[in-house]
Amino acid sequence: MIDKLIPDTVKYFLKRFWVVRKYRILIHRKARVDLNTFFEGGNSVGKASEVYKARIGFGTYIANNTTIRKTKIGKYCAIGDNVRTFLGQHPTKEFVSVHPAFFSTAKQAGFTFIEEQLFEEHKYIDEKKKYVVEIGNDVWIGNNVMIMDGVRIGDGAVIAAGSIVTKNVEPYSIVGGIPAKSIGKRFSEAQIIFLLKFKWWGKGYKWIKRNSKYFTSITKFIEVCGSNKTKDNDTV
């Protein structure tokens, strides 16, 4: 009963304060984050950025003026300035007009000519239609990148600044351009196979902190961490 008497705006700020304190999240005062976004902790959201109905993995940060909607992001990702997801799509064939008034009930322009949805405006990556984009772990996305609906970006990938990503990106690939195309790989195939199997981002915080000194060299990392020379009992 008391909960019903509390205005939504108050609920929002109370939950935001609680989430920020408990999960060590830094949210700039001019950033907007809705109550349906889940943070694993150790995150930050920059100035003028907007995050809605998203899932943000541990350690991932979002820079300034970025809009992330209905996007699932893994752990330890670096998301640059002016990045956009949840862009939507319009029909380009058969339909006489690309204007949503002829196929959408959302009334984007304040009106619609139809009574039921005639075209799927977003391409989802899951059956429940929760997310339109999935970004893996340890992904770096440069400034001014747009990621189209239905795209999956693999673990360890790098997206060059100014790119428009229209199709899936392979793990540890470096892509760039309009549309984004493969530029190269971060590591050799053998090293990539090791990293994808090892999944260091799934280790506990204590393990990663203890072994962070090996992260400066992929060769040393595989030599030490791949030979069970490190303790592997942390799960958080």
N, C-alpha and C positions, 0 to 999 in steps of 0.2 A: 504493500500500500504506500509506504514512504517512497519507494523507488518511483512510483508513478507521479509523485508530486515534484520530483526533481526535474527541472528543464533539461532538454537534450544537450544544450550548450554547456551546462554545468557538469553533466555526466561526462561529456567529451573531455573537458579539462581535468576532471578528477581522474579519469582513466589514463589520460595522457601523462599526468604527473606520476601516477602509480607505476605505469609501465616504464617510464624514463628512469625512475629511481631503482626499481627492482632489477631491470635487465641492462642497466648501464647504457642507455641509448641517448645520444645527443641529437635533439631536434631543434633546428634553428627557429627562432620565434616567428619568422616570416614564412616558415614551411607549413604545409598542410598535410596531415596524415589522418586518415579516417579510422574509425574504431574497428573496422573489419580487416585491418592489416596486422599481420603477425610478425613479430621480431624475435629472433632467437637470442639476441643479446650482442653487446659489443658493437652496436651499429651507430651510424650518424646519418642525418638527412640535412642537406645544405640549404642555404638561403633561397627562398622562392620556389623550392621544389615541392611537388605534389605526389603523394603516394596513396593509392586507393586499392582496396581489396587485393593486396599483394602479400606474398610470403617472402621474408627477407632472412637469409641464413646468417649464422654467427659471423661476426667480423666484417660483414659487407658494409660498405659505405656508399652513399649517394651524394654526389656533389651538388652544385648550385643550378637552379632553373631547370631541373629535370622532372619529367612527368612519367611516373611508373604506375600503370593501371593493370589490374588483373594479370600480374606477372609473378612467376615463381623464380626466385633467385637463390642460388646456392650460397655456400660459405666462402668467406675470404675473397669477395669480389670487389673490384674497384670500378664504380660507375661514374663517368665523367659529367661535365657540364652539358646542359641542353640535349640530354638523351630523351628519346620518346618511344613509348610502347603504346599498345592499344590504339592503333591508328585507324582501324576499320577499312572497309572496302565498299566500292560501289559497282553496280553492274556495268559492264562495258560492251556487252553484246545482247542482242534481242530486245532489251528494254530501250525504248525510244529516247528516254531521258536518264541522265545520271542523278537527277535530283531526288533526294529521299522521300519527297512528298508522294512519289509514285510507287514506292516499294516499302516504306517504313512507317510504323505507327508511332515512332518516337517524337514526331513533330519538331524536328531540328530547327525549322524556320518558323515555328509557331502554328503550323497547320499540316494536314495530310489529306490526300484524296482517297485513301483506302481504309478499310476496317480491320484488316488482318495483315500480318507481315508476309511479304511476298519475296523477300530476298534476305539471306543471312548476311548481316553487316559486319560480323566479326568471325574470324576463323579460330576456333578453340583447339587446344592441344589435348584436352581431356574430355571424357564422356559427360562429366558433370557440368561442363562449361564454366569452370571457375577461372581458368587461366588461358590467355591468348598467346603468351610467350613464356618459354622456359629457358633460363640462363643457368648453366652449370656452376660448378665450384671453381674458384681460382681464375675467374674470368676478368679480363680488363677490357672495358669498353671506353674508347676515347670520346672526346668532346664532339657534340653536334652529330650524333649517330641516331638514325631512325631504324627501328626494328619492326618489320611488318608482322601482322597477325599470323599465327600458326607456325612460327619459327622456333626451333630449338637450337640453342648454342651449347656446344659440348664443353666439358671440363677443360680448364686450362687454355681456352681460346683467347685470342686477342683481336679486337675489332678496331681498325684504324679510324682516326678522327674523320668526320665528314661522310662516313659510309652510310649506305642504305642497304640493310640486310633483308633480302627477299626470300632466302632459302636457308635450310639448316646448315650449321657450321660444325665441322668435325672437331673432335677433341684436340687440343693443343695446336690448332690451325691458326695462322695469322691471315686475316682477310681484310680487304679494303676496296673502296671504289663505289661507283654507282652504276649498276648494282654491285654489291660486294662480291669480290672473287678472291680465290686463294692466292696468297702472296708467298706462302711458305709454311714451314712447321717450326715450332719452337725447339724441338729436340729430335733425335733420331727415332726411328720406329721402335727400336728395342727399348729406349728410354721411356717413350710414351706408353708402351705396353706395361712397363714396370709401374709407372705412376698411376695408370688407370686401375691396375690391380691393387696397388698399395693403398691408394686413397688416403693420403696423409691428412686431408681436411676432416676425415672422420675420426682421427685420433683426439684424445682429450687435450684440453688447453695446456695442462701441465706437461704432457708429452711434447707438444709442439714447442712450448717455451724452452724446455730442456734441450731440445734438439735443433733449435732455430739456428744455431751456429753452422749447421751443415747445409742450410738452405741457400747459401751463396754459390754452391757448386753442385750441379746435378750429378756429376761423377762421384764426388765425395758423399753426397746424400745416399746414392744407391749402394755405395761401398759400405757405409756404416749402418744405415737404417735397414738396408736390405739383407744384412747378414745377422740380424737379431742381436747386434751388439748393444742395442739400447733397450731400456725397460719398456714394456708394452702393456702395462696394466692400467693405464688411465683411460677412462671412458667418457669423462665430462670435460 
